Amino acid sequence: MSQGLQIGIVGLPNVGKSTLFNAITRAGALAANYPFATIDKNVGVVTVPDERLEALQKIFTRGERVPPIIPTGVEFVDIAGLVKGAHKGEGLGNQFLGNIREVDAIAHVVRCFEDPNVVHVAGQVDPVGDIDTINTELVLADMSTMERRIDRLRKSAKGNKEDAELLDLAQQVLAVLETGQPARAGTYDAPIPKDFGLLTIKPIIYVANVGENELTEDNDLVRQVREYAAREGAEVVKISAQIEGELSEMPEEDAAAFLADLGIDEPGLAKLVRVGYSTLGLITYITSGEKEVRAWTVRQGTKAPQAAGEIHSDFERGFIRAEVIAWDKMVEAGGWVNAKAKGWVRTEGKEYVVQDGDIMNFLFNV
């Protein structure tokens, strides 16, 4: 994995969070029908499905020599279940909030299925109420964080222009939080520094966990989640954690047939990873040849030298230029030699902004 992208899986107890985590990582986190079955932070790395790599592998295969595919990946972090009062340390609140600070984005699993055999922590299935519970805890935790920061900045801001500007920014953030909104809902005079340690600035994806017969049509509970998410501009991914669990145990061909029988075209995990990438503004570039076909993750807007630095710091330090071709043009050409003969390989310099699906060969000198 070229970049440590982490998506934290959060949710109230018994919404299917650990079932989903088990399914997508086969890591076997303890899934039990009681709160706090997940006590330790569990991390599993999932490869990002990318059909482009297989297409490139075929054109760089020479006889029996098949170049290995090295996909990029996402770390899914299964974070202990949350209850009301977490911001004050209730349940496993302090651990929950600490773990969530480390991730890049939050996948909030919301229960959108009825099952009398699985208890609900609040006694009834209420997805919007569940979302509000967690969002409120995160907002309250951020308010506490900002109040402490403002107290410190008031002392240091006297005669210090930089701290005076930070104080003003912190007060703007607190004003948004005091309305019950997440920090990401506000507009500010400057970017919010990472060391503010805010939980509600992180992008959020709502994962509507449904029964196995509810994947093709939205039920009323899913519709409620979609309406809520639309108001804050968040994405919704519908998943059946139970089905993802079954898929994870099947050979690839059987899994594809199972999905076809259900009337769905891809596993929920693939959707979640794709939405995670777009939510965080990430793209993939590729290094490709007879030795290997490899994907690398960078942020949109990354320039060629910084992309080269994902491979090795020497590549960035001694960057001269990059040879670049779109992946589909490489497939059409059938390899580097033909692609260059057709004039499809461009030479790009230090200001080139990498595009999703670029195949790149870096020239450097250290």
VEXDREN-2710 file (C-alpha; in Angstrom, 1 decimal):
% VEXDREN-2710
k/r/px/py/pz
1/MET/0.0/0.0/0.0
2/SER/1.6/3.2/-1.1
3/GLN/-0.2/5.5/1.3
4/GLY/-1.6/4.7/4.7
5/LEU/-5.2/5.6/4.1
6/GLN/-7.3/4.8/7.1
7/ILE/-11.1/4.6/7.3
8/GLY/-12.4/4.2/10.8
9/ILE/-15.6/2.0/11.1
10/VAL/-17.8/3.5/13.8
11/GLY/-21.3/2.9/15.0
12/LEU/-23.4/2.2/18.0
13/PRO/-23.2/-1.4/19.5
14/ASN/-24.9/-4.1/17.5
15/VAL/-25.4/-2.2/14.2
16/GLY/-23.3/-4.8/12.3
17/LYS/-20.0/-2.9/12.5
18/SER/-17.8/-5.9/13.5
19/THR/-19.6/-8.3/11.2
20/LEU/-18.7/-5.9/8.3
21/PHE/-15.1/-5.6/9.5
22/ASN/-14.8/-9.4/9.7
23/ALA/-16.2/-9.7/6.2
24/ILE/-14.0/-7.2/4.5
25/THR/-10.7/-8.2/6.2
26/ARG/-11.4/-11.8/7.3
27/ALA/-9.6/-10.7/10.5
28/GLY/-12.0/-12.3/12.9
29/ALA/-12.7/-9.4/15.2
30/LEU/-15.0/-10.6/18.0
31/ALA/-18.5/-10.2/16.8
32/ALA/-21.0/-10.8/19.6
33/ASN/-24.5/-9.8/20.4
34/TYR/-23.6/-7.4/23.3
35/PRO/-22.1/-3.9/23.6
36/PHE/-18.3/-3.6/23.7
37/ALA/-17.6/-6.9/21.9
38/THR/-14.9/-4.9/20.1
39/ILE/-12.6/-3.7/22.9
40/ASP/-9.3/-3.3/21.1
41/LYS/-8.8/-1.3/17.9
42/ASN/-8.7/-3.8/15.1
43/VAL/-6.9/-2.9/11.8
44/GLY/-7.2/-4.8/8.5
45/VAL/-5.7/-3.9/5.2
46/VAL/-8.0/-4.4/2.1
47/THR/-6.7/-4.2/-1.4
48/VAL/-8.5/-1.8/-3.7
49/PRO/-10.2/-3.6/-6.7
50/ASP/-8.9/-2.2/-9.9
51/GLU/-9.6/-3.9/-13.3
52/ARG/-7.0/-1.7/-15.0
53/LEU/-4.2/-3.6/-13.4
54/GLU/-5.4/-7.0/-14.8
55/ALA/-5.7/-5.4/-18.3
56/LEU/-2.1/-4.2/-18.1
57/GLN/-0.8/-7.5/-16.7
58/LYS/-2.0/-9.2/-19.9
59/ILE/-0.1/-6.9/-22.2
60/PHE/3.2/-7.2/-20.2
61/THR/3.0/-11.0/-19.9
62/ARG/5.8/-12.7/-21.9
63/GLY/5.1/-16.4/-22.3
64/GLU/5.0/-18.0/-18.9
65/ARG/6.4/-14.8/-17.2
66/VAL/3.4/-13.1/-15.7
67/PRO/4.2/-9.8/-13.9
68/PRO/2.7/-9.7/-10.4
69/ILE/0.0/-7.2/-9.6
70/ILE/0.5/-5.1/-6.6
71/PRO/-2.7/-3.1/-5.8
72/THR/-3.0/-0.2/-3.5
73/GLY/-4.9/-0.6/-0.3
74/VAL/-7.1/0.9/2.4
75/GLU/-6.7/0.3/6.2
76/PHE/-10.1/-0.3/7.8
77/VAL/-10.0/0.4/11.6
78/ASP/-12.8/-1.2/13.6
79/ILE/-13.3/1.1/16.5
80/ALA/-15.1/0.2/19.8
81/GLY/-18.9/0.8/19.9
82/LEU/-20.1/4.1/21.2
83/VAL/-22.8/5.1/23.7
84/LYS/-24.2/8.3/24.9
85/GLY/-21.8/10.1/27.2
86/ALA/-18.7/9.0/25.3
87/HIS/-17.3/12.5/25.3
88/LYS/-17.3/12.3/29.1
89/GLY/-15.6/8.9/29.1
90/GLU/-18.8/6.8/29.3
91/GLY/-18.4/3.2/28.1
92/LEU/-15.2/3.1/26.1
93/GLY/-15.5/6.7/25.2
94/ASN/-12.0/8.0/25.7
95/GLN/-10.5/5.0/23.7
96/PHE/-13.1/5.5/21.0
97/LEU/-12.4/9.2/20.6
98/GLY/-8.6/8.6/20.7
99/ASN/-8.8/6.0/17.9
100/ILE/-11.0/8.1/15.7
101/ARG/-8.5/11.0/15.8
102/GLU/-6.0/8.8/14.0
103/VAL/-8.1/8.0/10.9
104/ASP/-8.5/9.9/7.6
105/ALA/-12.3/9.4/7.2
106/ILE/-15.1/7.9/9.1
107/ALA/-17.4/5.1/7.8
108/HIS/-20.5/5.4/10.1
109/VAL/-22.3/2.0/10.0
110/VAL/-26.1/2.6/10.7
111/ARG/-28.5/-0.2/11.3
112/CYS/-31.2/-0.3/8.7
113/PHE/-32.6/-3.8/9.3
114/GLU/-35.1/-5.3/11.6
115/ASP/-34.1/-8.4/13.5
116/PRO/-35.7/-9.4/16.9
117/ASN/-32.7/-11.6/17.6
118/VAL/-30.2/-8.7/17.6
119/VAL/-30.8/-6.3/20.4
120/HIS/-30.6/-2.6/19.7
121/VAL/-28.8/-0.5/22.3
122/ALA/-31.7/2.0/22.5
123/GLY/-34.5/-0.6/22.3
124/GLN/-35.7/0.3/18.8
125/VAL/-34.3/0.6/15.3
126/ASP/-33.9/4.3/14.6
127/PRO/-31.1/5.1/12.1
128/VAL/-31.4/8.9/12.3
129/GLY/-31.5/8.8/16.1
130/ASP/-28.3/6.6/16.0
131/ILE/-26.6/9.0/13.7
132/ASP/-27.5/11.9/15.9
133/THR/-26.2/10.1/19.0
134/ILE/-22.7/9.6/17.5
135/ASN/-22.6/13.0/15.8
136/THR/-23.6/14.7/19.1
137/GLU/-20.9/12.9/21.0
138/LEU/-18.3/13.9/18.4
139/VAL/-19.5/17.6/18.4
140/LEU/-19.4/17.7/22.2
141/ALA/-15.9/16.2/22.3
142/ASP/-14.7/18.8/19.7
143/MET/-16.3/21.6/21.7
144/SER/-14.3/20.5/24.8
145/THR/-11.2/20.4/22.6
146/MET/-11.8/23.9/21.2
147/GLU/-12.6/25.4/24.6
148/ARG/-9.3/24.2/26.0
149/ARG/-7.4/25.5/22.9
150/ILE/-9.1/28.9/23.1
151/ASP/-8.1/29.2/26.8
152/ARG/-4.5/28.5/25.9
153/LEU/-4.5/30.8/22.9
154/ARG/-6.0/33.7/24.8
155/LYS/-2.8/33.8/27.0
156/SER/-0.4/33.3/24.1
157/ALA/-2.2/35.6/21.6
158/LYS/-1.1/38.8/23.3
159/GLY/1.6/40.3/21.2
160/ASN/1.7/37.2/18.9
161/LYS/0.0/37.7/15.6
162/GLU/0.0/34.1/14.5
163/ASP/-1.6/32.9/17.8
164/ALA/-4.1/35.8/17.5
165/GLU/-5.2/34.5/14.1
166/LEU/-5.4/31.0/15.5
167/LEU/-7.6/32.2/18.4
168/ASP/-9.9/33.9/15.9
169/LEU/-10.1/30.7/13.9
170/ALA/-10.7/28.5/17.0
171/GLN/-13.6/30.8/18.0
172/GLN/-15.1/30.5/14.5
173/VAL/-15.0/26.7/14.8
174/LEU/-16.5/26.8/18.3
175/ALA/-19.4/28.9/17.1
176/VAL/-20.2/26.3/14.5
177/LEU/-20.0/23.5/17.0
178/GLU/-22.2/25.3/19.4
179/THR/-25.1/25.1/16.9
180/GLY/-24.8/21.3/17.0
181/GLN/-23.2/21.2/13.6
182/PRO/-19.9/19.3/12.8
183/ALA/-16.9/21.5/12.2
184/ARG/-16.8/20.5/8.5
185/ALA/-20.2/22.3/8.0
186/GLY/-18.6/25.7/8.6
187/THR/-16.8/28.2/6.3
188/TYR/-13.7/29.7/7.8
189/ASP/-11.1/32.5/7.1
190/ALA/-8.3/29.9/7.0
191/PRO/-7.7/26.2/6.8
192/ILE/-8.2/24.3/10.1
193/PRO/-4.8/23.1/11.3
194/LYS/-4.5/19.3/11.9
195/ASP/-3.2/19.9/15.4
196/PHE/-6.6/21.3/16.4
197/GLY/-7.4/17.5/16.7
198/LEU/-11.0/17.9/15.5
199/LEU/-13.1/14.8/15.0
200/THR/-15.9/16.4/13.1
201/ILE/-13.7/17.9/10.4
202/LYS/-13.1/14.4/9.0
203/PRO/-15.1/13.4/6.0
204/ILE/-17.9/10.9/6.8
205/ILE/-19.5/8.1/4.8
206/TYR/-22.8/6.6/6.0
207/VAL/-22.9/2.8/5.6
208/ALA/-26.5/1.6/5.6
209/ASN/-26.5/-2.0/6.8
210/VAL/-29.5/-3.8/5.5
211/GLY/-30.9/-7.4/5.4
212/GLU/-29.8/-9.7/2.6
213/ASN/-33.1/-9.3/0.8
214/GLU/-33.0/-5.5/0.9
215/LEU/-30.0/-4.7/-1.4
216/THR/-31.8/-3.9/-4.6
217/GLU/-34.6/-1.7/-3.2
218/ASP/-34.2/0.9/-0.5
219/ASN/-36.3/0.3/2.6
220/ASP/-37.7/3.2/4.6
221/LEU/-34.8/3.1/7.0
222/VAL/-32.3/3.6/4.2
223/ARG/-34.3/6.4/2.7
224/GLN/-34.1/8.2/6.1
225/VAL/-30.3/7.9/6.1
226/ARG/-30.1/9.1/2.5
227/GLU/-32.2/12.2/3.4
228/TYR/-30.0/12.9/6.4
229/ALA/-26.8/12.5/4.5
230/ALA/-28.0/14.7/1.6
231/ARG/-28.5/17.6/4.0
232/GLU/-24.8/17.5/5.0
233/GLY/-23.5/16.5/1.5
234/ALA/-22.3/13.1/2.6
235/GLU/-22.3/9.9/0.6
236/VAL/-24.3/6.7/1.5
237/VAL/-23.2/3.2/0.7
238/LYS/-25.7/0.4/1.2
239/ILE/-24.3/-2.9/2.4
240/SER/-25.5/-6.1/3.8
241/ALA/-22.8/-7.0/6.3
242/GLN/-24.2/-10.6/6.4
243/ILE/-23.8/-11.0/2.7
244/GLU/-20.3/-9.5/2.7
245/GLY/-19.5/-12.1/5.3
246/GLU/-20.7/-14.9/3.1
247/LEU/-18.9/-13.5/0.0
248/SER/-15.6/-13.3/1.9
249/GLU/-15.7/-17.1/2.4
250/MET/-16.3/-18.0/-1.2
251/PRO/-14.0/-18.6/-4.2
252/GLU/-14.0/-15.7/-6.6
253/GLU/-16.2/-17.4/-9.3
254/ASP/-18.8/-18.5/-6.7
255/ALA/-18.9/-15.0/-5.3
256/ALA/-19.6/-13.5/-8.7
257/ALA/-22.4/-16.0/-9.3
258/PHE/-23.8/-15.3/-5.9
259/LEU/-23.8/-11.5/-6.6
260/ALA/-25.5/-12.1/-9.9
261/ASP/-28.2/-14.1/-8.3
262/LEU/-28.9/-11.3/-5.9
263/GLY/-29.1/-8.8/-8.8
264/ILE/-26.1/-6.7/-7.7
265/ASP/-23.0/-6.0/-9.7
266/GLU/-20.2/-5.6/-7.1
267/PRO/-19.6/-6.3/-3.4
268/GLY/-20.4/-3.6/-0.9
269/LEU/-16.7/-3.3/-0.1
270/ALA/-15.8/-2.2/-3.6
271/LYS/-18.4/0.6/-3.3
272/LEU/-17.1/1.6/0.1
273/VAL/-13.5/1.8/-1.0
274/ARG/-14.4/3.8/-4.2
275/VAL/-16.5/6.2/-2.2
276/GLY/-13.7/6.5/0.4
277/TYR/-11.3/7.4/-2.3
278/SER/-13.5/10.1/-3.9
279/THR/-14.5/11.5/-0.5
280/LEU/-10.8/12.0/0.4
281/GLY/-9.9/13.3/-3.1
282/LEU/-7.6/10.3/-3.9
283/ILE/-6.5/9.0/-7.2
284/THR/-4.3/6.1/-8.5
285/TYR/-1.4/6.2/-10.8
286/ILE/0.4/3.1/-12.0
287/THR/3.9/1.8/-12.7
288/SER/3.8/-0.9/-15.3
289/GLY/6.2/-3.2/-17.1
290/GLU/7.4/-6.8/-17.4
291/LYS/8.6/-6.9/-13.8
292/GLU/5.4/-5.8/-12.1
293/VAL/2.1/-3.8/-12.4
294/ARG/1.7/-1.6/-9.4
295/ALA/-0.8/0.9/-8.2
296/TRP/0.0/4.0/-6.1
297/THR/-2.3/6.3/-4.2
298/VAL/-1.9/10.1/-4.3
299/ARG/-4.2/13.0/-3.6
300/GLN/-5.8/14.9/-6.5
301/GLY/-3.5/17.8/-7.5
302/THR/-0.3/16.0/-6.7
303/LYS/2.6/17.0/-9.0
304/ALA/4.9/14.5/-10.6
305/PRO/7.9/14.8/-8.2
306/GLN/5.7/14.2/-5.1
307/ALA/4.1/11.2/-6.8
308/ALA/7.6/9.9/-7.5
309/GLY/8.3/10.3/-3.8
310/GLU/5.6/7.8/-3.0
311/ILE/8.0/5.2/-4.5
312/HIS/11.1/6.4/-2.9
313/SER/12.3/9.7/-1.5
314/ASP/15.3/9.6/-3.9
315/PHE/12.9/9.7/-6.8
316/GLU/11.5/13.0/-5.6
317/ARG/14.8/14.5/-4.6
318/GLY/16.5/13.8/-7.9
319/PHE/13.5/14.1/-10.2
320/ILE/14.3/15.0/-13.8
321/ARG/11.2/14.2/-15.7
322/ALA/8.5/11.6/-16.1
323/GLU/7.3/9.5/-19.1
324/VAL/3.5/9.4/-19.0
325/ILE/0.7/7.6/-20.8
326/ALA/-2.9/6.9/-20.0
327/TRP/-3.5/3.3/-19.0
328/ASP/-6.0/2.6/-21.8
329/LYS/-3.7/4.0/-24.4
330/MET/-1.0/1.6/-23.1
331/VAL/-3.4/-1.3/-23.4
332/GLU/-4.2/-0.3/-26.9
333/ALA/-0.5/0.0/-27.8
334/GLY/0.4/-3.3/-26.2
335/GLY/3.5/-2.1/-24.4
336/TRP/6.1/0.6/-24.0
337/VAL/7.8/0.1/-27.4
338/ASN/4.7/0.4/-29.5
339/ALA/3.4/3.3/-27.3
340/LYS/6.6/5.3/-27.9
341/ALA/6.6/4.4/-31.6
342/LYS/3.0/5.8/-31.9
343/GLY/4.1/9.0/-30.1
344/TRP/1.6/8.4/-27.2
345/VAL/4.2/8.6/-24.4
346/ARG/4.6/12.2/-23.2
347/THR/7.5/13.7/-21.3
348/GLU/6.3/15.8/-18.3
349/GLY/8.3/18.0/-15.9
350/LYS/8.1/19.1/-12.3
351/GLU/4.8/21.0/-12.7
352/TYR/2.8/18.1/-14.2
353/VAL/-0.3/17.3/-12.2
354/VAL/-0.8/13.5/-12.0
355/GLN/-4.2/12.2/-13.4
356/ASP/-6.1/9.1/-12.3
357/GLY/-5.0/6.1/-14.4
358/ASP/-1.7/7.6/-15.5
359/ILE/1.1/5.1/-16.2
360/MET/4.4/6.8/-15.1
361/ASN/8.0/6.1/-15.5
362/PHE/10.3/8.4/-13.5
363/LEU/13.7/9.5/-14.6
364/PHE/15.9/10.8/-11.7
365/ASN/19.5/11.4/-10.7
366/VAL/20.7/11.5/-7.1
END
